[in-house]
Amino acid sequence: MRLTKTLLVVTGLILSTTGLPGLAQAKVTVLGWPGGSEETALRAVAEAYNAEPGRAEADKVELIFFNRDGFFDKLQADMAAGSDAFDINLVATYSIGRYAPYMDTIDLGADAQKTFGDSVLKTMQFEGRQYGVPTDLSLHFMYYRKDLIDALLQDEAAKAKYAEIAQKYLGKSLAPKDPDSWTWDDWAATALYFSKQVNPASPTRYGTVLQMKNLLFNMMVFQSLPRSYGGDWMDKDGKITVDSAAYRTGLELYKKLYDAGASPKDSLSYEYAETNAAFGAGQAATALQWNAAAGDLTSAEKSPAVAEVTGMVAPPAGPDGRADHIHGLGLGLNKAAKNKEGATRFLKWLATENAALAYAKAGGSPALAPEVVAKVAAERPDLVKLGDFAGKYGYVMTGATSAKALSVYELQAKEFTGYWSGQQSLDEALKKTETGMAELLKK
């Protein structure tokens, strides 16, 4: 998002008037998310769609991609300018409200509910209306070292040390548990026990790897902790509610772990890549990380140190149970589209079981209904957990699909990182966050 607003608008106008190579022959133009598994999977299903017998030329699709850098700002500039360079555009849960004025709603048909289920379809809804097909879902797994946990559970002396550490740092004597039964305190005690600064006998240097960089996506990783304590962005009347016991508990727990040395000291500059690198190198016992990391962390080629011993469960539980932030990437209909009929047919096709399975087999991460994901379980076991966790624990914060949602995450990242780094008090961080959110989310 480093492009200037002027450049974004100019680029958008050039795209809409001059097109891209080969675009003149396209019947349905689809703007996708560039790079990674999302682009690979979209290319595969577009090719399959175009190759179906009897596919009319007017229904065939051609793909275009912007650069990831500044993607969302550029897309908004193009759509606000009425660009018709694409019939179908990328949409994300946290940006739907931003683009809704420039998009048409869409009826995906009965197949969509059978393919994805209600909770996943809602990631593409704004104010109760459907704006897209959910192609990829993101949530978080708690990754952990199975070998280390198994050894801890079988060692009486280690259990005693664990209880001693829990009492000292958390004020309660805890016993180690299976990770699928963890509360946040259990996770914290485990992270402390497996940190050399706390326990010199630890086989790993760190107990966890916290993503604490001033980055909006890190707030999505963090917020499942306060959510499981009942936290939300606002109540039903629109009052901002982040200055709460739930958020205080979550923020304080992160800082306690960081200050104790349970996470690397440079965690204040960590995001997805750094967390993957540290856990993948065998330096940490646990990591709350995006589901997209599963393939790399269980790959003998990419992560030989941990591939065979990496386990994955849903995030730990709080008093309100488990909570797992979900957001989706999807595709929706540009209000200025030249070929709305063809575009609508493609979007409805994407919502069918066959299309979703093809997308999954090509490397995408759709959250599928249990009876659908069972058909690719052997090839994509991570998708079984993805759909299961999304259905059981998935949530979207109140206000997190609004036009200012990204700005809210950016505000939280700035203020919360300021607290974790010691630049301001917890009271100051929450007060600034609440005041800023009230301004951003006011009606």
HELIX and SHEET records of a PDB file:
HELIX    1   1 LYS A    5  THR A   18  1                                  14    
HELIX    2   2 LEU A   23  GLN A   25  5                                   3    
HELIX    3   3 GLY A   36  ALA A   51  1                                  16    
HELIX    4   4 GLU A   57  ASP A   59  5                                   3    
HELIX    5   5 PHE A   71  ALA A   80  1                                  10    
HELIX    6   6 THR A   93  SER A   95  5                                   3    
HELIX    7   7 ILE A   96  TYR A   99  1                                   4    
HELIX    8   8 ALA A  100  TYR A  102  5                                   3    
HELIX    9   9 ALA A  110  PHE A  116  1                                   7    
HELIX   10  10 ASP A  118  LEU A  121  1                                   4    
HELIX   11  11 LYS A  122  MET A  124  5                                   3    
HELIX   12  12 LYS A  146  LEU A  153  1                                   8    
HELIX   13  13 GLU A  156  LEU A  170  1                                  15    
HELIX   14  14 PRO A  179  SER A  181  5                                   3    
HELIX   15  15 TRP A  184  TYR A  193  1                                  10    
HELIX   16  16 LEU A  216  PHE A  222  1                                   7    
HELIX   17  17 SER A  224  ARG A  227  1                                   4    
HELIX   18  18 ALA A  245  ALA A  260  1                                  16    
HELIX   19  19 LYS A  265  SER A  269  5                                   5    
HELIX   20  20 TYR A  272  GLY A  280  1                                   9    
HELIX   21  21 ASN A  291  ALA A  293  5                                   3    
HELIX   22  22 ALA A  294  LEU A  297  1                                   4    
HELIX   23  23 ALA A  307  VAL A  309  5                                   3    
HELIX   24  24 LYS A  340  LEU A  350  1                                  11    
HELIX   25  25 GLU A  353  LYS A  361  1                                   9    
HELIX   26  26 PRO A  370  VAL A  373  1                                   4    
HELIX   27  27 ALA A  374  VAL A  376  5                                   3    
HELIX   28  28 PRO A  381  TYR A  393  1                                  13    
HELIX   29  29 ALA A  405  TRP A  420  1                                  16    
HELIX   30  30 LEU A  426  LEU A  440  1                                  15    
SHEET    1   A 2 VAL A  28  GLY A  32  0                                        
SHEET    2   A 2 VAL A  61  PHE A  65  1                                        
SHEET    1   B 3 ILE A  88  ALA A  92  0                                        
SHEET    2   B 3 HIS A 327  ASN A 334 -1                                        
SHEET    3   B 3 MET A 103  ASP A 104 -1                                        
SHEET    1   C 3 ILE A  88  ALA A  92  0                                        
SHEET    2   C 3 HIS A 327  ASN A 334 -1                                        
SHEET    3   C 3 VAL A 133  SER A 138 -1                                        
SHEET    1   D 2 GLN A 125  PHE A 126  0                                        
SHEET    2   D 2 ARG A 129  GLN A 130 -1                                        
SHEET    1   E 3 THR A 286  TRP A 290  0                                        
SHEET    2   E 3 HIS A 140  ARG A 145 -1                                        
SHEET    3   E 3 THR A 310  VAL A 313 -1                                        
SHEET    1   F 2 ALA A 317  GLY A 318  0                                        
SHEET    2   F 2 GLY A 321  ARG A 322 -1                                        
SHEET    1   G 2 ASP A 324  HIS A 325  0                                        
SHEET    2   G 2 GLY A 394  TYR A 395  1                                        
END                                                                             
